[in-house]
Amino acid sequence: MLLVDYSNIDALSVTTLQAARFLHDGGWDSTHRYFLTAANQSNKIAVIDSKERETEALIDVNKIRTRGAAPTSSIRSSGRCG
C-alpha cells in the first residue's frame, strides 16, 4: 500500500506500507487518523495510522461482506484500532 502526503505538491512524500492483498472498500475512522480497508479475498482488514504513517494492524477475519464500506463499520464503532 502506498501512503502519499500531498501537503507539498512539489515534493510529494510517498511511504510504502505492509498490507494485505486484494484491498478494496474502506474509509476513515471518526478522528480521520486511521484508515480501515478490507481485503475480502485474503480475509483481512488493514488499519493504517495516517499520522505515524505506518500499518497499525492487519486483522484476520472469518469473512468480509463485499458491499460498500460496511466491513469497517464494526471496528470503527468500537473505537479500537489495534
C-alpha positions in Angstrom: 0.0 0.0 0.0 1.3 3.5 -0.8 0.5 6.4 1.5 1.0 9.8 -0.2 1.4 13.1 1.6 0.1 15.8 -0.8 0.8 18.8 1.6 3.7 19.9 -0.7 2.7 19.1 -4.2 6.2 19.9 -5.5 7.8 17.4 -3.1 5.4 14.5 -2.6 6.2 12.1 0.3 5.4 8.5 -0.5 5.5 5.8 2.1 5.2 2.1 1.3 3.3 0.1 4.0 2.7 -3.6 4.6 -0.9 -4.5 3.8 -3.0 -7.4 2.7 -3.5 -8.4 -0.9 -6.8 -7.5 -2.7 -7.6 -4.3 -0.7 -10.8 -2.5 -1.6 -13.6 -0.6 0.1 -12.5 1.4 3.1 -12.9 4.6 5.0 -11.7 6.9 7.7 -12.5 6.5 11.4 -14.2 9.4 13.2 -10.9 11.1 14.1 -9.6 10.9 10.4 -6.4 9.5 11.8 -7.0 5.8 10.9 -7.9 4.4 7.5 -9.5 1.0 7.5 -9.7 -1.1 4.4 -11.0 -4.6 3.7 -9.2 -7.4 1.7 -12.0 -9.8 1.2 -10.0 -12.4 -0.8 -7.4 -12.7 2.0 -10.0 -12.2 4.9 -8.1 -9.3 6.5 -8.8 -5.7 7.4 -5.9 -3.3 7.3 -5.7 -0.4 9.7 -3.4 2.4 8.6 -2.3 5.2 11.0 -2.0 8.3 8.8 -0.3 10.4 11.5 2.5 7.9 12.2 2.5 6.8 8.6 2.5 3.1 9.4 0.4 -0.1 9.4 -1.3 -0.2 12.8 -2.8 -3.7 12.4 -3.7 -6.4 9.9 -6.8 -8.1 11.4 -7.7 -11.6 10.5 -11.5 -12.1 10.0 -13.6 -15.1 9.0 -15.5 -13.5 6.1 -15.9 -10.0 4.8 -19.1 -8.7 3.1 -18.4 -7.1 -0.2 -20.8 -4.2 -0.3 -19.6 -0.6 0.3 -17.6 0.3 3.4 -19.7 -2.0 5.7 -16.7 -4.2 6.6 -15.1 -1.4 8.5 -18.2 -0.2 10.4 -18.0 -2.6 13.3 -14.3 -1.7 14.0 -15.0 2.0 13.5 -17.9 2.0 16.0 -15.9 0.1 18.7 -13.3 2.8 18.9 -10.5 0.1 18.9 -7.8 0.1 16.3 -5.2 -2.4 17.4 
